[in-house]
Each structure stands twice: as structure tokens, then as C-alpha cells.
Amino acid sequence: MVHIDQNLCIGCGLCYKDCFGNNLVMEDGRPKVLGSCFECGHCVAVCPKGACSIDDMPMEDIIPYALPVKAEDLLTQIKSRRSIRHYKERPVEREKLELLIEAGRFTPTGSNAQDVSYVVVQDKLEEVKPFIWKGLDTVADTFISQGNAGAYAYRWKKMYQDYLADPSNKRDSLFFEAPCILMLCGTETSCGLAASNIELMAYSLGLGCLYSGFIRRAVNASPEAREVLGLTEKDVVIVLLVGYPAISYERSAPRKTPQINWR
Ligand SMILES: Cc1cc2nc3c(=O)[nH]c(=O)nc-3n(C[C@H](O)[C@H](O)[C@H](O)COP(=O)(O)O)c2cc1C
């Protein structure tokens, strides 16, 4: 619930003007809160006097508004991020993982649902790996039985066979020796957007990530993996391998020229 400190409010009406949920009205030159809203926090962000707050939100991590990073720097960062498939044997510090999640947390969500939740798999990674491998094989079998092997089903079966032949070999094409996996649950778009910010944050922290569509499918297909990860009711939407890169790049990678329809 939005709260307006009437001792601080100067009646400028900026909160009212920026209230998308029509939760504020001006009465006698003062904003009045009508009821519940979707708590986007624009009133908090726009108030020149810091008079607005939201009762059930942590207010202590509000920061003063900052100028954006230079466009040139941002584009360089976006172009320089790479999917990392070689990792050092070094755990990721909890503080860094918390910063990654902070980047996800402040990413927009549909209807401000803030419905993205996270599973950080580091301590139990080795315990859960065999179940994820089995899940990958299950996914492959399902695709094949549906006559829909596509480009990957037989590759997944081969990967699983290679794993069974030597489970101690960590140089595989599924986990790539990453020490940590970050999983995002929630709506597809919100998780995807959060993951994108997380990847950029990882790059700034000296870490690297890899989106893994393979592991996503495998986890969701494995009741045992879901049990270990406490995912019994939710599907994983995004899986990111996280770790310190054991590779460095010299330049950005090429991309197709964009198809743009200017109207
Ligand atoms: C949704 C999604 C799923 C992906 N799944 C996998 C995967 O399962 N295994 C893998 O090695 N790479 C995966 N990738 C990484 C892509 O192959 C990679 O982003 C692409 O080749 C471009 O390389 P770059 O990220 O270094 O620019 C995935 C990427 C995305 C966005």
C-alpha cells in the first residue's frame, strides 16, 4: 500500500501525474491514496521530497537516481558479452551471486508482478547432475517417440551415453565445468529479461554465463532433480551457468544485419 508522508509532501502532484494505476487523486492540492495498486513505485521514484513509500516493500535499498552509463559504453558491454563454455574451477562468491540476483530483481516484470524467483545451485550441483543427465535422455526419448527428433534429440542421447561411459569427466557439453547454476522461475518474458540483465552484470563482475536451454528441458523432465532443487511446483524458465571464465576473447562476434521494417 502506498503511503504519503503529509509532513514531507509539498503537493506538487508529480506522483499523481505519473500514477499509471490511477491510485492517486488530488484533493485540496494534496495527493490522496485511493486503495491498492500494483505498486510500481513510480510515486516513490518521482517525489522530489521523498514523501512516498510502499508499506510492504523494502525501502532501504532505494538509491538516488543516477545518470545512465554512456550509450557507447553500454553498447560495448552488450557486444562484448559472450556465452561462456569454459570455466575455472573456482566457486562463485555468495556476494557476487547476490549482485546477479539484484540485477534480475530490478528488471521490469509484466504488470509489475515481480514474479521471478531464483534457485542458486552450487552446493548441491554434483548431487543433482546425474538426475539432470537422466532428464536430458528422457527429453530426447520424448522427442524421438513423437517423431520430432529435430536437430538435438540424438545429440542429447549421445551426450548422455558419453556421460554414462565416464561420469567423472566434467569436460562435457552440458555443464561445461561451471561451478554454479542460476535458475529462474516465473513468466517467460520476465525471466528472459531478468536473465539478460544478469548476464551483463556477470560480465561486469568478471564472471561469465551461459544460457542453457538443454538443462532447462532436462531439469523440468526430471522429478528427482526437481525434488533436490525444491522445484516441485514450478517449472524452470531460464537456466544460466555461472562461473569465472577460463577463456578470454579478443573481439566481438559477428551478427546478421538486422531486418528492420521502417514505416
Ligand atoms: C534461450 C537460449 C538458450 C541457449 N541454450 C544453449 C544451450 O543449451 N547450450 C549452449 O551451449 N548454448 C546455449 N545458448 C547459447 C547460444 O548458443 C549463444 O547465445 C549464441 O551462440 C550466441 O553466442 P554469444 O552468446 O556468445 O553471443 C543459448 C542461448 C539462449 C539465448
Ligand as a Chemical Component Dictionary entry (heavy atoms), coordinates in Angstrom:
data_LIG
# 
_chem_comp.id                   LIG 
_chem_comp.type                 NON-POLYMER 
_chem_comp.pdbx_formal_charge   0 
_chem_comp.three_letter_code    LIG 
# 
loop_
_chem_comp_atom.comp_id 
_chem_comp_atom.atom_id 
_chem_comp_atom.alt_atom_id 
_chem_comp_atom.type_symbol 
_chem_comp_atom.charge 
_chem_comp_atom.model_Cartn_x 
_chem_comp_atom.model_Cartn_y 
_chem_comp_atom.model_Cartn_z 
_chem_comp_atom.pdbx_ordinal 
LIG C1  C1  C 0 17.475 -19.173 -24.799 1  
LIG C2  C2  C 0 18.885 -19.636 -25.067 2  
LIG C3  C3  C 0 19.211 -20.968 -24.878 3  
LIG C4  C4  C 0 20.516 -21.412 -25.104 4  
LIG N1  N1  N 0 20.831 -22.723 -24.857 5  
LIG C5  C5  C 0 22.112 -23.144 -25.001 6  
LIG C6  C6  C 0 22.494 -24.483 -24.657 7  
LIG O1  O1  O 0 21.685 -25.290 -24.202 8  
LIG N2  N2  N 0 23.804 -24.856 -24.818 9  
LIG C7  C7  C 0 24.732 -23.990 -25.288 10 
LIG O2  O2  O 0 25.906 -24.376 -25.407 11 
LIG N3  N3  N 0 24.410 -22.697 -25.619 12 
LIG C8  C8  C 0 23.133 -22.243 -25.473 13 
LIG N4  N4  N 0 22.798 -20.944 -25.766 14 
LIG C9  C9  C 0 23.846 -20.004 -26.180 15 
LIG C10 C10 C 0 23.743 -19.603 -27.653 16 
LIG O3  O3  O 0 24.201 -20.650 -28.447 17 
LIG C11 C11 C 0 24.590 -18.322 -27.815 18 
LIG O4  O4  O 0 23.952 -17.269 -27.129 19 
LIG C12 C12 C 0 24.749 -17.930 -29.271 20 
LIG O5  O5  O 0 25.505 -18.895 -29.959 21 
LIG C13 C13 C 0 25.471 -16.593 -29.430 22 
LIG O6  O6  O 0 26.718 -16.575 -28.779 23 
LIG P1  P1  P 0 27.029 -15.444 -27.710 24 
LIG O7  O7  O 0 26.055 -15.602 -26.578 25 
LIG O8  O8  O 0 28.448 -15.652 -27.269 26 
LIG O9  O9  O 0 26.840 -14.110 -28.362 27 
LIG C14 C14 C 0 21.504 -20.492 -25.558 28 
LIG C15 C15 C 0 21.155 -19.148 -25.722 29 
LIG C16 C16 C 0 19.874 -18.725 -25.478 30 
LIG C17 C17 C 0 19.534 -17.254 -25.625 31 
# 
loop_
_chem_comp_bond.comp_id 
_chem_comp_bond.atom_id_1 
_chem_comp_bond.atom_id_2 
_chem_comp_bond.value_order 
_chem_comp_bond.pdbx_ordinal 
LIG C1  C2  SING 1  
LIG C2  C3  SING 2  
LIG C2  C16 DOUB 3  
LIG C3  C4  DOUB 4  
LIG C4  N1  SING 5  
LIG C4  C14 SING 6  
LIG N1  C5  DOUB 7  
LIG C5  C6  SING 8  
LIG C5  C8  SING 9  
LIG C6  O1  DOUB 10 
LIG C6  N2  SING 11 
LIG N2  C7  SING 12 
LIG C7  O2  DOUB 13 
LIG C7  N3  SING 14 
LIG N3  C8  DOUB 15 
LIG C8  N4  SING 16 
LIG N4  C9  SING 17 
LIG N4  C14 SING 18 
LIG C9  C10 SING 19 
LIG C10 O3  SING 20 
LIG C10 C11 SING 21 
LIG C11 O4  SING 22 
LIG C11 C12 SING 23 
LIG C12 O5  SING 24 
LIG C12 C13 SING 25 
LIG C13 O6  SING 26 
LIG O6  P1  SING 27 
LIG P1  O7  DOUB 28 
LIG P1  O8  SING 29 
LIG P1  O9  SING 30 
LIG C14 C15 DOUB 31 
LIG C15 C16 SING 32 
LIG C16 C17 SING 33 
# 
